[in-house]
Amino acid sequence: MNHSKSNNFNELFPLLTEIKNKGNLDEIIFAYRDGELISENIETEFDRKKFASMCATVLESAVGIGETLGNQKFKKVIAELEEKTILIFECDISTFLILILNRDSNISFIISKLEEIIQKVNKM
């Protein structure tokens, strides 16, 4: 499902699907920093808007922590749950990416391709 205001959402969804498939992810969400959804590839039923807003809050808190510790640049937030891991990455000043992983996800693929993934998403 796509929620993009951009004319490029038809290109963004296949990119998110490709990332999801190659990384064997459960879910992937691309959102604005205020938590508004841009595009997603989600199969599990949950409150997407609430989840994206909560992740946006976590992202902003992490950025603030970095600034407090001598203007350290934020890289990523990792939240390990019992059965899932959530990764939050800043894409640019106004967007971020949320990846929901399972035990079989290919984390090495995601980490090794992170900069490339962010550049591709930003071009959309």
C-alpha positions in Angstrom: 0.0 0.0 0.0 1.4 3.4 -0.9 0.6 6.7 0.8 3.0 8.9 -1.1 2.3 12.5 -2.0 5.0 12.1 -4.6 4.5 11.2 -8.3 7.2 8.6 -7.8 5.3 6.3 -5.4 4.8 3.8 -8.2 8.6 3.4 -8.3 9.1 3.5 -4.5 6.9 0.6 -3.7 8.8 -1.9 -5.9 12.1 -0.6 -4.4 10.8 -1.2 -0.9 9.6 -4.6 -2.0 13.0 -5.4 -3.4 14.7 -4.4 -0.2 12.2 -6.4 1.9 12.7 -9.5 -0.2 16.5 -9.3 -0.4 16.8 -8.7 3.3 14.1 -11.2 4.2 12.4 -8.5 6.2 8.9 -8.8 7.8 7.9 -5.2 7.1 9.4 -2.0 5.7 8.1 1.6 6.1 9.2 4.9 4.6 7.9 7.9 6.4 8.2 11.6 6.9 9.9 12.8 10.1 6.6 13.8 11.6 5.5 10.1 11.3 3.3 10.5 8.2 3.5 7.5 6.0 5.0 7.8 2.5 5.1 4.2 1.4 5.1 0.8 3.0 5.3 -2.9 2.4 3.5 -4.4 5.3 1.7 -7.8 5.6 1.1 -7.8 9.4 -2.0 -6.0 10.7 -1.1 -3.2 13.2 -1.7 0.5 13.5 0.8 1.7 10.9 0.2 5.4 11.6 0.7 5.1 15.3 3.8 2.9 14.8 5.4 5.3 12.3 4.7 8.2 14.7 6.3 6.4 17.6 9.3 5.6 15.5 9.5 9.2 14.5 9.6 10.2 18.2 12.4 7.6 18.8 14.3 9.0 15.9 14.1 12.6 17.1 15.1 11.5 20.6 18.2 9.7 19.2 19.1 12.7 17.2 18.8 14.8 20.3 21.0 12.4 22.3 23.7 12.7 19.7 23.5 16.5 19.8 23.8 16.5 23.5 26.9 14.3 23.4 28.9 16.9 21.5 27.0 17.0 18.2 27.5 13.4 17.4 25.8 12.4 14.1 22.9 10.0 14.4 23.3 6.7 12.5 20.6 4.3 13.5 18.3 3.1 16.3 18.0 -0.6 17.0 15.2 -2.0 19.1 15.4 -5.7 19.9 12.1 -7.2 20.9 11.4 -10.8 21.8 10.8 -12.0 18.3 11.5 -8.9 16.1 14.2 -6.3 15.7 13.3 -2.8 14.5 15.9 -0.7 12.7 15.3 3.0 12.2 17.5 5.0 9.7 17.4 8.7 8.9 17.3 9.1 5.1 17.4 12.9 4.9 16.3 15.9 6.9 12.6 15.1 6.3 12.4 11.3 5.9 13.3 8.0 7.6 13.1 4.3 7.0 11.9 1.6 9.4 12.8 -2.0 8.9 11.2 -4.8 10.9 13.4 -7.9 11.0 12.8 -11.5 12.1 15.3 -14.1 13.2 15.9 -15.1 9.5 16.4 -11.6 8.1 19.7 -10.9 6.3 21.0 -8.2 8.5 24.5 -8.2 6.9 22.8 -7.4 3.5 20.9 -4.5 5.1 24.0 -3.1 6.8 26.3 -3.5 3.8 23.8 -1.9 1.4 22.5 0.8 3.8 24.0 3.8 2.1 23.0 2.5 -1.3 19.4 1.8 -0.1 19.1 5.3 1.4 20.4 6.9 -1.8 17.9 5.0 -3.9 15.0 5.9 -1.6 16.0 9.5 -1.5 15.9 9.7 -5.3 12.3 8.7 -5.4 
